[in-house]
Amino acid sequence: MLNSAFSINMEYKRKLQLRQLWQACFHDSDDYLDIFFNNVYDPSFAHDVCRDGEVVSALYMLPYSLRLDAGCVLPMQYMCGVSTAEAYRGQGLASDLIRQVLQKETAPLVCLMPAEDSLFDYYSQFGFSPAFFREEVPVESVTLSDASGEKMSRDEMADFCQREECSRNFSLQHGRNDFEVVIKEHLSSGGLIFSKKGKYCGFAVDTEKGILLKDWFGEFPRPLPVAGLGEKKVFRRQRGHVPYGMVRIVDAFEVLIAFAGIYPQVDRIELTVVDDVIEKNNFSVRIVDGKCKKIQKNPTAKVLSVAELADYLFVKQSKVRGLCGGMWMSLMLE
């Protein structure tokens, strides 16, 4: 009984310190932190470094999945909240923590969204490669009007969005609870949601340059139901050419097996994968007739670093699928 009470108290202290570190590094609002630490956080998601009983560096691995096509969905972890207390920066704590987490990770893929452009180079040293691209384009001939028809409840929105997202290839997939959290956070931060039962559900924010549609599930209505906001330009976020997210292949053999299965028509290929962070990702394979098999190292095989392999599979092959290159994820807790 005493041990149980002690464990609960220690976990409460750890959670409080993690929250304080997050707020000190990212300056998010208490409302946002309440949503994350009350609705998303799990002790097993957090990885941290302590000094003298205090959490001084941390990151979080949140479980998602990646749909490649209807027959292939791979587990994927979302790395976020990478942070170090100011007094402990410059010691490599976060870098060491990232390497340790990647080496122990069991999901075949890890993705992240760098907080700023300069961090793309930082994360590339761990084998991450840009794989998520988007752009904001103006919605032409848009008219703002009142929404017509019966609107969805929050539960209906979450169900609808999850069903619609499950049809998107090369797309990160949210769980049912994820959409509930997304809706709650979006509304609490002043975001707009437009819905019509059984038809569509759209997420938007009112910005200085106009209405930004962060994502839209279901049919795209004309006119748009955004009355009461005056005469404003409307922009839509879509797959594009500007990198905003990265992927890291953690289990290259499992990922190659999956791709061999969805591209059985690809001619015979022999690859040698090189990874200086995760030892198991150093091997050679032969891919033929939809099958992937490890082979002895072949000096004539094409050599790819784990980052180059990610670019080949998730960017170049998405173009083969008729997409504009790369994968898609949206409505993350940015």
N, C-alpha and C positions, 0 to 999 in steps of 0.2 A: 504493500500500500504506500509506504514511504517512497520507495523507488519510483512508483507510478506518479506520485505527486511531484517528485523532484524532476522527472522527465518532462512533465507538463510545464513546470515552471521554467525549465531550461529552454524548451521550445518557444514559449511565450517571449522570453528574453531575446532569443535569436530572431524571431519574427519582428520584434520591435526594432532591433538593431538593423535588420535588413531594410525595414521601411525608412528608418532615419537616414541610412546611407543612400538609398534611392532618392529621397527628397533632397538631400544635400548635393547630389551630383546632377540631378535632372530638373529640380525645382518644379515638379508637378504639383497640382492642387491636391488638397486633402480629399476632395471628392473622387479624383482619379485614383489616388492611393487607396481609398476605402474600397473602391470597386475592384482594384487589382488584388489587394491583400485579403479581401473578404470573399471574393467570388472566383478568383483565378488561382491564387497562390496555394501551393501544397508544399509541405516540407521537403518532399522528395524532388521537387522542381528546382530548388535552390542549391547552389554550390558556392561555397565561400571560403575565405581565408581569414583566420583570426590571429590577432596579436594581443597578448595580455588580456585575453577574455573578451576582446571587442572584434566585431566583424569589420574588416578594413577593405575587403575586396569581395565582389560577388558577381554572379551571373545566374540566369534562369534558363531552363530548358523546358519549353512547353510542348506537349504532344499534339501533333496535327497529322495529316496524311497528304500525300501527293497523288492525284489522279492523273495517270498518263493516258489511259483510255478506259473504255467501259470494262475491260477485262483485267486491268492492271492498276492497282492502288498500292503505293508503298508508304510505310510509316515514315514520318518526317518530324524532326524536332525543330522548334523555333527558338533560337538563342536570342535572348534580350536582356536588358538591364545590366550590361557589362559595365562595372563601375569600380572605382577605387577611391578611398578617402584621400583628400588632398595631401595630407601629411605623409602618405605612403606612396605617392606616385613617383614614377621614375625608377622603381625597383624591379619592374618586370612581374609584379604579382598577378595582374590580369592576364598577361601573356602566358605565364606558367599555368594558370588556372584553365585557360582555354585549351591548351595542349592536353592537360590531364583529363579534362572532360571529354574531349574528342577521342582520346585513346581508350576510354572506358565506355563510350556510348555504344548502345546495341542497335539503335535504329540505323538503317542504311544511309539516311540523309539528314543533314542539318542545314537550316537556312537562317538568314538574319537580314535585318534592314539597317545599314550603317546610319548613324544619326546625322552625319554630315559627309560631304564628298571626300574629304581628306582621309576618312576611315576606310575607304575601299582599298587603298594601298596597305593599310595596317592589317586588315583581315586577310588579304591575299597571301601574306607570309605564312598563314596557317592552312593554306590550300583552298580557301574560299574563292569562288569565281562569280562574276556578275552573271545572273541567269534570269532575273526578273526585270522587265523593261516596261515603261509606260510613258504616256504623254497626255497632255491636256489639250483638247481640241474644242473649238467653239461649236456649239450646236446651231446649225444653220436654220434659218426660217422658223425660229422658235417663237411661240406665243405663250404668254403666261396666263393661266386662267384658274378658276376654282376647280377643285377635284370633284369629279362626279362619281356616283356609285358608292356603295357601302365600303367603308375603310376596314382594314384588318386590325384585330387586336394584337398585342405584343406577341402572344403565343402563336397566333396565326402567321404573323410576320416571320418569326423564327422558323416555323415549319416550312413556310413557303420558300424562304431564302435557301434553306438547306437543300430542299428538293431541287431547286433551280441550279444551285452551285454544283450538285452532283453530276450534272450533264456537261460540265466544262472540262475539256481535256487540257493537259499540262497546267493544272491549276491546284493550288493549295486548298485543302478542304477543311472547313470549320465543322466542329461538332455541334449538336443541338444546343448544348449549354453555352458554347462559344457565341452563338448568335444572340442568345438572351443577354449575355454580358455586353456584346457589341451594341445592341439596341439601347441598353441601359446607359452605357458610357456616352454613346452618341447624343442621346437626348439630354443627359446631364451637363454636357459641355456646350449646349446650345445648337446642336445639329438639327437638321430637318429630315423628316422621314415622310415620304409620300407613298400612299398605298391604296390599292383598290382590290377588294376581295377577289382572289382567284385570278388576278390579272397582272399586277406588278407591285414591286416594293423598291423604292429608291432612297438612297442615302445622300444627303447634300449638306453643304455648309455655305453660309452667306459670307463671302469674302469682299475685300475692297474692290477687286476687279470684276466681281459678279458672283453668280451662283455656281458653285463647283459641285457637280454630281460625282461623288466618290465611287459609287457603284450603283448598278441598276439590275434588278432581277425581274425576269418576265418580259412582257412586251414593253416597248418604249412608246408612251402615249404622245400624241400631238393633238391638242396643245398640252404643254406641261402644267401639272397642277401646282403651281407655286404662286398663287395669287397673294396679294397683300405685301409684296416685297418691292413694289415699284417697277420702273423700267430698268431692268438689269440684263447684262449679257449673261449667257449661260454657257458653261464649259463642261465637257464630259471627260472623265478620266478613263483611258482605255489602254490596251496593249500598245506599245509604241517602241521607241528607240532610246529613251533616256533610262539608264540603269538606276534602280532604287533598291534592289535586293540581291543577295548572293546565296549560293548554295555550296555545300561542302559534301563530297561523297565520302561516307564513312566506311561503307562496305562495298567496295568497287565490284567484287564478284557478283554479289546479289543484284546490284543495279544493272550490270551487264547481262545477267540472265533475264531480267525483266525486259530490257530493250531488245534482246535477241528474240524474245517471244512476240513482241508487238511489231517487229520488222522482219518476219521470216523470209521475205523476198530479197533481203540484202545479200549481195555476193559474199563469198568467203573472205573473212577478214582475220588477220592475226595481229594482236596488239600486245605490247608490253607496257604495263602500268607502273609508274614510279611515284612513291609517296615518302617524303622524309619525316612525316609526323606519325603516321599509322603504319606499322611494319607489315601487317597482313595484306596491305594494298600494293605490295610489290610482287608482281607475278606476270606471266604471259598467258594469253588465252587465244583460242581459235573459235570464231563464230561462223557457223554455216548451217543452213536450213533451219533457222530458228533455234539452234542449240548453241550453248556457250560451254566450252570445256577448257580447263587449265591444261597447259602444255609445257614442255621444257622450253627454256628461253631460246627464242629463235633470233639470230642476229639480223635477219631480214625483216622482222616484224616492225610495225610502226610503233615508235616509242612516244607515249603521252604521259605527262605529269598528271596527277589527280585533278588539278585545276583545268588542264587542257582537255581531259576526258569529260569533265562537266560541261565545258563549252561545246564540245562536239555533240554530246548527247542531248543537252537541254536547250541549246540555242540553235545549232545548225539543224538538228533533227526536227525541231519544232517548225522550222521553215518548210521542211519536207511535208509536214502535216498541214501546210496551208496557213499556218499562223505567221505572225510577223517577226518571229524570233523570240526565244525565251519563254518563260513561264509567267503565270499570273497569280498574284495574291492581292487581296484587298481587305479593307475593314479590319486591319490589325490594330491592336492597341498601341498606336504610334506615340 
